[in-house]
């Protein structure tokens, strides 16, 4: 999982660019919903695994894993929260 770690910033950047796109194609719409979830779960999972790993003499983990974990949680909540809110077309007002 750590070997593919350089893909995490690329996934987050691609997820951000897709949020700006106005395409209504099914593949782009699905990627717009799924990519932030994949990036945040992968980044947060690796950060949590690094945080919980026993300390070795070669590396000293400081604040990077905490910042990555918190950022991944924020992105995950931001990606899931709009899906649970009703849109403007679904209001019950007359």
Order of alpha helices (4+ residues) and beta strands (2+ residues): alpha-alpha-alpha
